[in-house]
Amino acid sequence: MNRPLRNVLTIGIAWTLSFEAFADLRIAEFQAKNLASLDDEQLASSDWVEIRNEGGSEVDLQGYYLTDDPENLDKWVFPSLKVGAGDEITVFASGKDQHTRQTLFQQSNPIKPTHTNFKLSSAGDYLALVQPDGVTIEHAYAPVYPRQLGDVSYGISDTGEMGYFKTPTPGKSNGAIESLGPYVSEVMNVTGRPVVGETKTTVITAKVMPNESEIANVTLFYRFMFKNEVSLAMKDDGASPDETAGDGIYSASFSMTTLFGSAVKPGEMLRWRVEAEDDQGAVFSDPWVHDPDDSDIYYGTVAMDPSIDTKLPVLHRFFEQPNRAETGSGTRGALFYEGEFGAEFYDNVFVRIRGGTATSWPKKAYKIELNEDHEFQFDAELPRVTEFDQNTTYTDKSYCRAILTTELHQDSGTHSPITFPMRVQQNGEFYSVSLYVEQPDKDFLRRGNLDPE
């Protein structure tokens, strides 16, 4: 099929872009990994696409198409949505394929309750706005847009430059683009969980690719428990611990022993992160910290503790100042959860006390809130959750009452939060046997096929 191209963006090496003069309509901004930037009308963080009208008169998008497939240009058709001259509207690329009738407020709101029948790929993909003839491309990112990051958008600045926006602006004019530095991914502890007295070194690897400019250096930062960070240069030169030179996998290793013995005790944590800098001074970090109050800052693991012998799942909690978790204002720390389906580390998690009478008990109840880009997995067969309650068993030495109540409700056909016991460790020591209690929030409602609104 012959496909006229009115405005195609071509991505080349290091994601440089060339393009013709813009058409009246263009995809000004989009987000392919929306964690918490914008909620749709169902309170879900869906991908989104912003269309801007650069022309001098209002345009009705009815009959235009959006697509992520160059072989299927009429993949999703717009309903009647009017875009004033110089204005923007935003639709959600959620895969829901629906358009809710607009309220009076929504008619004037640039964020529309309209959803495409496809989602955007954060790995990079094709994206195009197609004219009503289903053939002529009004504006496209082709052959693919670059990788996308959590809560970072991509598009065209007000001055016509192409790039990333660390502060997304759906439904509004765009600011200046920002450099992100080399792209870091697949940060891995290839050694596995350390065994005190046996594990001599820990090897960390990371895949690093140039973005806008060439890679200047890659650095590993690691720390034991809450001690100061230590930095190490990571290399891709084929010298141990790196395996193959020039393959884009950078490696570094650090000792698990000190002059005084092991760097960690059984049950204690070690954490790490990776930074890559390009030759223009732009720095990218992994984990990507899009919000210091809603992002993991480190990856991590916990040294094996042979003294733990239990059939219960184990929740390891780590706080620099544990007493702050006993307050309503709470604190941030780290979790390591060992369950039936494996083990996983969660960093920069918010924990606070909860309850009324329970606040005076020796063993208390807690609210635990995870980061939007790294939710908690307690069951591989169920969706992850953003928060849960850690309830005390101080007044129930049978450890059964809450669980039996939950099971009674569930067996009766009513919805009830999932509840189960778990062993809790704190800073490497036994703390309590507590109850995991599912938070009755939008995640709970969706699991029960209930309306989250």
N, C-alpha and C positions, 0 to 999 in steps of 0.2 A: 504494500500500500504506500502511495506517496503521501508524505506527511509534511505539510508546510510548517516551517519553524519561525514563529514571530520573535521569540525571545528565549534562547536556550543558554543555560549556564554550563560551561564545560570545565570539569575538574581535572587538573593535571597534577604533576608532581608536587608533593608537599601541600596539596589542596589549594594551589593557586587557581584563580578563576578568571575567565574572560567571558564577556557577554556583549551583546548588541544593545542599542538603545532600548530602554524599557518600554513595554506596551502600557496601555492605560491601566490594565489590571496586572498585578504581580503578587506572587507569594512573598510577602515582605518579611515574614518571620514564621518559624515553626519550632515545635519542641517534640522530640522523639523519645524523651525519657523524662516525663513529667512525674516528679516525686511529690512535690508539695507546692508547686508554683501556682496552680490554678485548678480549682474543683469545678466539675460540671454540675448540672442541676440535680444529679443524683449523688453528689458529694464524693465522686470518684475522681482520682487524679489521672485523667485521660490525656493522651497525646493531643496536640492541637495544631491548627494551621491558620495563619492570619492572611487575609487578602486585603490589599490596599488598592484604592482607586486613585491613580495618578492623573486621571483625566479631568476635564473641566465641567462635567455634568454627571448626574446620578446614573448608576448602572444597576439593573436588576440581574442578579446572578442566575436566575431561573434558566435552566437548560445548559449552563456551563458544567464542566466535569472536573473532578479531581481524580488523579490516579497515581499509583505507585508502580505501574507496570507499563513500559513503553510499547508492549504488544497488546495492551487493552486500554486504549485511551478513553473510552467511555465507561470506565469501571464504576464510578459513582457520580450521580447527577445532583446538582444543587436544586433545592426548592426555591421558591421566591424569597430572596433576601436582597434588600436594596442597600447599596453602598454609595453614600454621598461623595461628591467631589472632594478629594483630599482626605477621605475617611478610611477607616479600617473596620473589618468585621473578623471575628474568630469563630471557627467551627472546630468540633472535636473529632480527631481521628482515632476513634475508640473501637471500631469494628461493630458497633451496635446498629448502624444503619437505621437511624430514626430521626424524626423531626417533630419536636413537641410544639404544639401551638403556643405562640408567644404571648406572654402577658403584656400588659401595657408598659410595664417597666422594661421587659425584655426587648420590646420593639425599639426602644431608644438605647438599650445596652448593646455595645459592640460585641459582647460575648453571647453567642447564640446557642440555644438548646438543640443544636443540630449535630448529628453524628454521621460520619462516613462509614462505609462498609469494610474499611481496612484500617489497620494500625500502621504507625510508622516504625521503621526499623532503626534502632540506635546504632547498628553496625554500619550504616550507610546504605542508601538506596536511591532509586529514582523517585522524583516527585514533580508532578506537572499539573498546571491549570490549562484546560482544553476548551476551546470555543464550542458553541452549541452544534456546530457541524460534526463534532466528534472526531475531527481530523486535524484541524489547525491548532497548533500549540501556542497558547497565549504567553505562557511563561513556564520555564522548567529548570530544575536542577538536574543536569545530565552530564555524563551517564549516571553518576551517583553523587549524592552529597556526602561529606566526610562523617566520620564517627561522631556520635552525639553523647553527651555526658548528662548525668543527673542534674536536673533543674538549671541547665544551661540551654539557651535557645540558639538558633542559627538563622541567619538571614541577611538582609540588606540594610545598612545604616542609612541615616538621613542624607549622608553625603554620597551614597551610592557604592560604598565599600561592602565587600562580602566577608562574613566571618561570624564569630561567636559573640553572644551577649551573656555575660555572667549574671546580669539582672534582666530577666525576660520582661517584655512589656506587651502582653497580648491585648489587642484592641487599642493600642496607643502608638504614637510615633516612636521610632527606634533611636537609641542614642548611638554612641561610638562603639565599634567592635573592639574586642579585647583579645590579646594573644594568650594562648593557654600553655605554650611550651610543648616539648615532645610528649607524645602519648604513651602513658605507662599502663600496662595491664598484666594480668596473669601473674601477680606477685604470689610466690609460693614458698613455703617452707618445705624443701625437698627432703629434709632430714626426718621430719615427723616429730611427734611429741617426745621431748627429752626424758630420758631415764637418768635420774640423779646417780652419779657414780659410774655410769656407763657411757652416756653421750658426751663426747669431748668437744664437738663443735656443732654449730647449727649453720646450715647453708640456706641462703635466701636467693631466689632468682626472680627476675622480672623481664617481661617483654617490653622493649622500648622502641618506638618508631618515631621518626621525625614528623613534625606537623607543619608549621609554617617555615621553620628554619632548621638548620643542621643541629644535631645533638652535640653539646659541649661537654657535659659531664652528667653522671648518674650517681646518686648517693643513697646509701642505706643508713637509716637511723633506727637504732634499737635501744631497748631499755629493759631492765629486770625489775619487776614489781613497780615501785614508784621512784626508783633511782633516776638520776639524770640520764638524758639521752647520750648515746655514743654514736658517732658518725663514721662511716667507712665508704671508701670509693668502691663502686661496683664496676666490673670490667667485662668486656666482651672480646677478650684477647686469646682465648683458648688455654690460658694458664690456670691451673687449679686455684679455686674450685670451678672455674668456667670450663665447660666441656668443649664448645666449638667456637672458634673465632669468627666474628662477623655475621653471626646468625640472628642478631637482634635480641638474644637472650643474655642479659647482664647478670653477673653473679658476685656474691661476697659471702664470707663466712666469719663467724665470731666464736670465741672460746666460751665454753660453758663452765669453765673453772677459773678461779682466782688464786692468789697467793694464800688465801685463807680457806680454800676448799671450793665446793660447788657454788656457782653464781646464783642458783635458786635452790630452795628446799622443795621436797615433794609437795605438790599441790599449789605451788606458787606460779605466777604467770610471767611470761616474757612477751614483749610486743615489738612490732617493727612497722616501718613505713618507708616508702621510696620516693625520692624527688629526682626529677630530670630537668636539666636546664639547657636551653638552646643557645646558639651563639649570639642571640640578640638579648639575652638576659631573661627571657620568659621562662617561668618555672611551672611545672605540672607535678602534682603529688598524687600518690595512690596509697591509701584511700583518697578519693577526691572529696575535699571538705567544702561542700557548697554552702553549708550553714554550720558554724561551730556548735550550735545547740541542736542540730538535727543531722549529724553525720558521724560515722565512725572516723576516728583519727588514726587508729592503728589497726593492723591485723595482729593476731596473737594466738597463743596456745598456753596450755598449762602442763607443768611437769607431772609425769605419772606419780600417783600416790598409792603404793601397794597396801597401805593400811585401810583403804576404803574397800569394804567387802559388803555389798548390798545389791539387792535385786531392784531397788528403787532407782529412778532417774536421779542424777546428781546435778544440782545447780550450784556452781562456784560463783561467789560474789567477791568483788575486789573494790575496796574503797581506800583512798589515801587517808581520809578522816571518817572512820565508820560512824562516829556519833552524829554526823550531819545527816546520815540516812534516817536517823531517829526523829527528824523534825519535819514540819509541814512544808518548809521551803526546800527540803531535800538536797541531794547532791548527785554528782555524776560519777560513774565508775565503770567497771567492766563485768561481763558475765561470760561464763563458759558452761555450756549445757551438754551433759552426756545423757542421751536418751536411747531408746530402743533402736532408733534409726541413725545413730552416729553421734558425733560431737561437733559443736560449732562455737566459735568465739564471737562475742558482740562487744564492741567498744563504745565508750562515751554514752552509756545508757543512763537515763535519769531514774532515780529511786527516791521515794519519799514515804513517810509513815502514812497510814490510813486507818480509819475506824474511829470509834469514840472511846468506849471502855478499854478496848485493846491497847490504846496508847500507854496505859499505865502498867501493863503486864510485862514481865521480864522478857517474854518472847512476843514480838509485835507483828503486826500485819503491814504489808507494804504495797504500794502501787509502783509498778515497773513499766516504764515507757521506752520503747525501742525507737530507733531512727527510721524515718520513712523509707530510706534506701536500703535498709537491712533489717527486715522484720524477723520476728522470733518464730522458729519452727519447732513445735513440740510434737508434731506428727507428720511424717512425710506424705501421708494420704489426705491431709487437710490443708487448707490455705494457711499461710503465715499470718501472724497477728502483730499489730503495732503496740499493744499493751496487754498486760495481764496483772492479776492480783496474786500476791504471795501471802496467803492467809495463815494465821497462827493456829496451832493445835493445842495451845496452852491449857484450855479448859476442856479439851476432849482427848483424854488419854487413851480412848479406844481408837482414835484416828479414823473413825468410820462414819460419824454422824453426817457430816456434810456430803460425803461421797454417796451414802445411802439415799439421802434426800434428792440429790441430782439424778441418781439412777431411777428412783421412783417416778420423778417427773418425766424422764425420758421414756421409761417403759409405759407410762400412761399416755404417751403420744403428744406431750407438751414440750415446748422448747425450754431447755435449761442449760446454763453454762457448764462446759466440760470441767470436771474437777478430779484431781488425782493427787496422791501424796508424792513428795520428792524429798530427798536428802539435800540439805543446804550446807555448803562450806563457805566460810568467810575468811578471806586473806590466808587461805591454806589450812585453816583449822575447822573442826566440826562446829556448826552453829545450831542447827535444829532440824527437825522433820516438819516441813510445812506443806501447805496445800497449794497447788497450782489451781487457780480459778479463772476461767475465761472471762474477759471483760465483756459485759453486755453492751457492745457498741455496734458500729456499722458493720464490722467484720463478722460479729456474731449474727447479726440480722441477715447478712448475705449468706452465711453458711446454712441458715434455716430457711432460705428462699423467702425471706420477709423483706418488706419495703424499708430500705435504710433511711427514708425520709420520715 
